[in-house]
């Protein structure tokens, strides 16, 4: 299977989001006084993979991101990723209000 080039798959704004997410995780790690080596040791992931997480690399599996979040005590934040859905709520409200006049 050919390796996917994520730089060409993701739109620039999506690449920016991933980079920002990685930076947020890196800052969380530093705030806790952790090192990349410690995160690598606790997750069992290769140091190169951990570096890619903090770089916001989109080719890293979502499970790896969740595991790093767990080490940082942030795994519950994963539940919030799609829970706030204003567009979905608006579409649902429009559908519910149809026929009410």
Beta strands, then each sheet from edge to edge (+ up, - down):
end
